[in-house]
Amino acid sequence: MFEIVPPNTKIDFLGRRRTAMIFSLILLAISLGLMFVRGPEFGIDFAGGSLVQARFSQPKTPDEVRAALGEAGFPTLDVQDLGRDRTEYLIRVPLAEDLNSESVSQRVTTVLRERFGKDQVEILRIEAVGPRVGEALRTKALLAIGLATVMMAVYIWMRFEWRFGLGTAVAILHDVIIVIGFLIAFGYEFDLNIIASLLTVMGFSVNDKVVVSDRIRESRRKDRRGNLAEIINRSVNETLSRTILTNGTAFFAVLSLYLFGGSVIHGFAFALVVGSIIGTYSSVFVASPIVLFFEPTSAGTPERSGRTSAPAARRT
């Protein structure tokens, strides 16, 4: 098997758990602060409104499209260039008090064809979401994330031990909150694509934790009297090549999506890029220290080295 990390590597990951905990707490504090102070910017899927994707036969600037709709009574709208030689645009219109979302979509279509010519505009997509539907989608999205976290933790608990399940649940919430914080900080809209990316991040994160947990359990069976901190460090080092190869492959794949996939999937790909990094980090520095924290004999474990003296090891 190809290994990019030497088999005798002995990195003391758990010896750095205090530094990692401070780093995680800082990221969590910033993310939670952004969530409560700034709040996520909901897209049409959750906030309600209308979306029209139009293609023009001749290049148009965003200002031309925005001015044409503004003259027709749409003062607040978002015109997004889809990056195809200024011929294709995504137009988002928030909910209007006097018109429902379907009427707004039809009106936008009519205005564009009257202003630029019926034969010059091709409507590729029309979406309309009412306020009640948007609220229901928000509730279901939160429910999906919550249930996914619980079910993954229960799976890890049943397959390994309860503390592995607890560590996994905390690590998953850690990953999701930080990814949401990054999305808010960089101004991405929260829509169904973002929810799909968060669920993907959760699945990616738990997959890595299963591999590490399985190696810890296997090593524990071979060395039942060994110190758990040493066993965890050894297990993480033994799976380091696999982690770098698989997670690195996934990272470069989603990075390619972000760089070359176009603006429509930027939010989705950005969440996966951040999630692939944070998910790998949390497997080592969040989930594993929680497992160690609930070990009955871990109270006497030194902070840096994670080693116990020979007499203490014999007593256990």
C-alpha positions in Angstrom: 0.0 0.0 0.0 1.3 3.5 -0.9 2.1 5.5 2.2 3.2 9.2 2.1 3.8 9.2 5.9 6.6 6.9 7.2 5.2 4.0 9.3 7.3 4.9 12.3 5.8 8.5 12.6 5.1 9.4 16.2 3.4 12.8 16.2 2.0 13.8 19.6 -1.4 15.0 18.5 -3.1 14.9 21.9 -0.2 16.8 23.5 -1.4 19.8 21.5 -5.1 19.4 22.4 -5.1 22.5 24.7 -3.9 24.7 21.8 -6.4 23.1 19.5 -9.2 23.6 22.0 -8.4 27.4 22.2 -8.3 27.6 18.4 -11.6 25.8 18.1 -13.2 28.0 20.8 -12.1 31.1 18.9 -13.5 29.9 15.6 -16.8 28.9 17.3 -17.1 32.2 19.1 -16.6 34.1 15.9 -19.0 31.9 14.0 -21.7 32.1 16.7 -21.2 35.9 16.9 -21.8 36.2 13.2 -24.9 34.0 13.4 -26.5 36.0 16.1 -25.3 39.5 15.2 -25.2 39.5 11.4 -27.3 36.4 10.8 -27.4 34.3 7.6 -28.6 35.9 4.4 -31.5 33.6 3.2 -32.0 33.0 -0.4 -35.3 32.7 -2.2 -35.7 29.1 -1.1 -36.0 30.2 2.6 -37.0 33.9 2.4 -39.5 33.6 -0.4 -39.5 35.5 -3.7 -39.0 35.0 -7.4 -36.0 33.8 -9.5 -35.7 34.2 -13.3 -32.8 32.9 -15.3 -32.6 34.6 -18.6 -30.3 34.3 -21.7 -29.8 37.2 -24.1 -28.8 36.8 -27.7 -26.5 39.9 -27.4 -24.2 40.7 -24.4 -25.8 42.9 -21.8 -24.3 44.5 -18.7 -25.8 43.9 -15.3 -26.6 47.6 -15.0 -28.7 47.5 -18.2 -30.8 44.6 -16.9 -31.1 46.2 -13.5 -32.1 49.6 -15.1 -34.7 48.0 -17.3 -36.4 46.2 -14.4 -36.0 49.3 -12.1 -38.0 51.4 -14.6 -40.7 48.8 -14.5 -41.1 49.1 -10.7 -38.6 46.7 -9.3 -36.4 48.9 -7.1 -34.9 46.0 -5.1 -33.5 43.0 -7.0 -30.3 41.1 -7.4 -28.8 40.6 -10.9 -26.1 37.9 -11.0 -23.9 37.4 -14.1 -23.5 33.6 -14.7 -20.2 34.2 -16.4 -21.1 33.3 -20.0 -19.9 36.4 -21.9 -22.6 38.6 -20.3 -25.4 36.8 -22.0 -26.9 34.9 -19.1 -28.2 36.3 -15.9 -29.9 35.1 -12.7 -32.4 37.6 -11.5 -33.7 37.4 -7.9 -36.7 39.5 -6.8 -37.8 39.6 -3.1 -41.4 39.2 -2.1 -43.7 42.1 -3.0 -46.7 43.0 -0.8 -49.0 43.7 -3.7 -48.1 40.7 -5.9 -47.5 37.0 -5.2 -44.2 35.4 -6.3 -45.7 33.8 -9.5 -47.0 37.2 -10.7 -43.6 38.8 -10.0 -41.9 36.1 -12.2 -44.3 36.6 -15.0 -43.9 40.4 -14.8 -40.1 40.2 -14.9 -40.3 38.0 -18.0 -42.7 40.4 -19.7 -40.5 43.4 -18.9 -37.4 41.8 -20.2 -39.0 40.7 -23.5 -40.6 44.1 -24.0 -37.4 46.0 -23.2 -34.9 43.9 -25.2 -37.2 42.2 -27.7 -39.1 38.9 -27.6 -36.7 37.1 -29.9 -33.7 38.5 -28.0 -34.5 37.0 -24.6 -34.8 33.3 -23.7 -36.2 32.4 -20.3 -34.3 29.3 -19.0 -35.8 28.9 -15.5 -38.5 30.4 -13.4 -38.8 29.7 -9.6 -41.3 31.1 -7.2 -41.4 30.5 -3.5 -44.1 31.9 -1.1 -43.4 33.0 2.5 -45.1 30.0 4.0 -43.2 27.6 1.8 -39.9 29.3 2.7 -40.6 29.1 6.4 -41.4 25.4 6.1 -38.2 24.8 4.1 -36.2 26.5 6.9 -37.7 24.4 9.5 -37.2 21.2 7.6 -33.6 22.1 6.8 -32.8 22.6 10.5 -34.6 19.4 11.3 -32.5 17.5 8.7 -29.2 18.8 10.2 -30.3 17.9 13.7 -31.6 14.4 12.9 -28.5 13.7 10.8 -26.2 14.6 13.7 -28.2 12.5 16.2 -28.4 9.5 14.0 -24.7 9.6 13.1 -23.8 9.8 16.8 -26.1 6.9 17.6 -24.5 4.8 14.9 -21.0 5.5 16.3 -22.3 4.8 19.8 -23.7 1.4 18.8 -20.7 0.4 16.7 -18.0 1.5 19.2 -18.8 3.1 22.7 -21.0 5.9 24.0 -18.0 8.3 24.3 -17.1 7.8 20.7 -20.7 8.8 19.8 -20.5 11.8 22.0 -17.2 12.9 20.5 -18.6 12.5 17.0 -21.7 14.5 17.8 -19.7 17.4 19.3 -17.2 17.3 16.4 -20.0 17.4 13.8 -21.7 20.3 15.5 -18.3 22.0 15.7 -17.8 21.5 11.9 -21.2 22.7 10.9 -21.1 25.9 13.1 -17.7 26.9 11.7 -18.7 26.2 8.1 -21.8 28.4 8.6 -19.7 31.1 10.1 -17.4 31.1 7.1 -20.4 31.2 4.7 -21.8 34.2 6.6 -18.4 36.0 6.7 -18.0 35.6 3.0 -21.6 36.7 2.2 -23.0 33.6 0.7 -26.8 33.1 0.5 -28.3 30.2 2.4 -30.5 28.1 0.1 -31.2 24.4 -0.5 -27.8 24.0 -2.1 -26.1 25.2 1.0 -28.1 22.8 3.2 -27.0 20.0 0.8 -23.4 21.0 1.3 -23.7 21.1 5.1 -25.2 17.5 5.0 -22.3 16.5 2.8 -19.8 18.0 5.2 -21.4 16.0 8.0 -21.1 12.8 6.1 -17.5 13.5 5.1 -16.7 14.3 8.7 -18.2 11.2 10.2 -16.5 9.0 7.6 -13.1 10.1 8.8 -14.1 9.7 12.4 -15.3 6.1 11.8 -11.9 5.2 10.4 -10.0 6.7 13.3 -12.4 5.2 15.9 -12.1 1.8 14.3 -8.3 1.9 14.5 -8.4 3.0 18.2 -10.7 0.1 19.0 -8.5 -2.3 17.2 -5.4 -1.0 19.0 -7.1 -1.1 22.3 -8.0 -4.7 21.9 -4.3 -5.5 21.2 -3.1 -3.5 24.2 -5.8 -3.5 26.9 -3.4 -2.2 29.6 -1.9 0.5 27.5 -2.4 4.2 28.1 -5.4 5.5 26.0 -3.6 8.7 25.1 -0.7 6.7 23.6 -3.1 4.4 21.8 -5.0 7.3 20.3 -1.8 9.0 19.1 -0.6 5.8 17.6 -3.9 5.1 15.9 -4.0 8.6 14.4 -0.4 8.3 13.1 -1.2 4.9 11.6 -4.2 6.3 9.7 -2.4 9.5 8.7 -1.5 8.3 5.2 -5.0 7.2 4.5 -6.4 10.5 5.9 -4.0 12.7 3.7 -4.7 10.6 0.6 -8.5 10.4 0.8 -9.2 13.8 2.3 -6.6 15.4 0.1 -8.2 14.0 -3.0 -11.7 15.2 -1.9 -10.2 18.6 -1.1 -8.7 19.1 -4.5 -11.9 17.9 -6.2 -14.1 20.4 -4.4 -11.5 23.1 -4.8 -11.7 22.5 -8.6 -15.5 22.9 -8.4 -15.0 26.2 -6.6 -12.5 27.6 -9.0 -13.9 26.3 -12.3 -17.6 25.4 -11.5 -19.1 28.8 -12.1 -20.8 31.2 -9.8 -24.0 29.2 -9.4 -22.3 26.5 -7.3 -19.7 28.8 -5.6 -21.5 28.6 -2.2 -21.9 24.8 -2.4 -18.2 24.3 -3.3 -17.0 26.8 -0.8 -18.8 25.0 2.0 -17.2 21.7 1.0 -13.7 23.2 0.8 -14.0 24.6 4.3 -15.8 21.5 5.6 -13.1 19.1 4.2 -10.4 21.0 6.2 -12.4 21.4 9.4 -13.7 17.9 9.3 -10.2 16.4 9.1 -9.0 18.7 11.9 -11.9 17.8 14.2 -11.4 14.1 13.9 -8.0 14.5 15.6 -8.3 17.5 17.8 -12.0 17.5 18.8 -13.5 13.9 18.7 -10.3 12.1 20.0 -9.7 14.4 23.1 -13.4 14.0 24.1 -12.9 10.2 24.0 -9.8 10.6 26.2 -11.5 13.0 28.6 -14.1 10.3 29.6 -11.4 7.7 30.1 -11.4 6.8 33.9 -7.6 6.7 34.1 -7.0 9.8 31.9 -6.9 12.1 34.9 -3.4 11.3 35.7 -2.2 11.7 32.1 0.4 14.4 31.6 -0.7 17.2 29.4 2.1 17.3 26.8 3.3 13.8 26.3 0.2 11.8 27.1 2.4 9.2 28.8 2.1 7.5 32.2 4.9 6.1 34.3 5.6 2.4 34.2 4.2 1.7 37.8 1.0 3.5 36.9 0.6 1.5 33.7 1.0 -1.7 35.7 -1.6 -0.7 38.2 -4.2 -0.2 35.4 
